[in-house]
């Protein structure tokens, strides 16, 4: 037997691809997998959270003192009026008895309002000052109460918790703030579908209480006018969690025509004491 020592072909144990190209493919694949896993976990977390009894939301809220910075006690008349409307809207929306809505007044100039866990609504003076009628205020409260009715806060919270836990596991961090930050309860994000569903429930509320939709679209006209004054463009709809202002305004007419509801009707003024208390 003759011994031979053949020359080993080049690239037999190495790739012909450039190392940076291989690294880029691996990196992109890893990012896609992480995003896909986050989406699936978020969807699953939101779905499971929606099955949690409403009473459990109150227990979660009880873990945090999220109402400590409200101005409700210093403005009892405003708070009482907001709460009265919230109770009236809850009846119009057929909320179950255990789903109690609590309105909180915030004396800040911030033009905002939001719903969070346990049926808690936070309404800021900056937005209330801009509302021209009770009809617009009912639209605002009806929208936020609809979020509670359809369990949007707990679903959003569930998604956030699931994704946070997943990211903590992936990143290997042990310093998780998933349940340690009460601020998470006040910055819940709702999807465009959730916002549209709440808009249309607010329209139904207007129809039930006043018999027409007049004054409702004004709420979204206010937001649109503010963006125009601040020269702030809305993000592209694909990247926005909210429907575009113009679409929300147009949807009032679309829904009214579809349901046979009136778009015009007498507006109910805000009480004098309420307007004076805001100033």
Secondary structure as GFF3:
##gff-version 3
##sequence-region A 1 279
A	DSSP	alpha_helix	19	49	.	.	.	ID=ss1
A	DSSP	alpha_helix	54	62	.	.	.	ID=ss2
A	DSSP	alpha_helix	76	92	.	.	.	ID=ss3
A	DSSP	beta_strand	102	106	.	.	.	ID=ss4
A	DSSP	beta_strand	113	116	.	.	.	ID=ss5
A	DSSP	three_ten_helix	117	119	.	.	.	ID=ss6
A	DSSP	beta_strand	120	124	.	.	.	ID=ss7
A	DSSP	alpha_helix	125	128	.	.	.	ID=ss8
A	DSSP	alpha_helix	134	149	.	.	.	ID=ss9
A	DSSP	alpha_helix	152	171	.	.	.	ID=ss10
A	DSSP	three_ten_helix	182	186	.	.	.	ID=ss11
A	DSSP	alpha_helix	192	210	.	.	.	ID=ss12
A	DSSP	alpha_helix	218	229	.	.	.	ID=ss13
A	DSSP	three_ten_helix	237	239	.	.	.	ID=ss14
A	DSSP	alpha_helix	245	259	.	.	.	ID=ss15
A	DSSP	alpha_helix	272	278	.	.	.	ID=ss16
###
